[in-house]
Amino acid sequence: MLGPGKLTEALGITDQHNGLPLDTAPIALHVRAKKPDIVTGLRIGITKAVELPWRYGLKGSKSSASRFDGQA
């Protein structure tokens, strides 16, 4: 599972959340206490703009589809 499927799985979002407003319970959005450590990476399987960092992730996250360059 990749992309939006991984994101919803990591956030615990299920079909029961479909159609719910994003600004009321059970969904809650919070401001981070500190700036997150974001890593970037190149996409594979594309032919245009291949040099751009189209992949973004939270450093060390287990929810990333694959490791980013330099990420253990």
N, C-alpha and C positions, 0 to 999 in steps of 0.2 A: 504494500500500500504506500502510495506516495502523495505528495502535495497536500491538498485540502483534507484528504482522509487522515493523513498523519497528524495534521494540526488539530482536527476535531477529536481524534483519539487522545492526543496529549492533553487536551483541555477537558476531556470527559464529556464531550457533547454527543448526544445521541439523537435518534429520530424524535424522541419525546420533546426535544427543544425546538424542533422545526416550527417556524412561524411565531415564536415568542419574541416580544420586544427586547432590545438589547439594553434598555435602561431601567429594567425592573427585575426583581427576584424571579427566578433563581439565578439569573445572570448578573454578574457584578464586574465592573471595570474599575481598576485601581491605578493610581499613579505610582510608578516605581520610586523607591526611596533613593536609589542611585542609578546612574546611567548603566545600562546593560552592556556587556562585552560582546559586540556583534562581529561575526566573521563573515567574509564574502568568498565566493568561489565562482569559477567559470562553469557555464552550462555545457553539456555535451549533447551531440545530436542535433545541433542547429547549424545553419550555414551563414547567417547574417549576424553581424555584431558579436562574433564569437569571443572577442577580446574583452567584452564588458562583463562585470561581475553580476550576473543575473541571479545568483543564488545568495541568499542571506540566511544566517542562523545565529542562534545564541551559542556562544563558545561553550563547549563541553556538554551540550544538550544531548540526551540519549534519543531525542525525537527526530534528529536529523536523519534523512534518508541515507546519507553516506557522509564520510568525514570530509571536512574542508581542508584545503592545503594548510599544512602546519598544525592541524588539530590532531591531538592524540586520541 
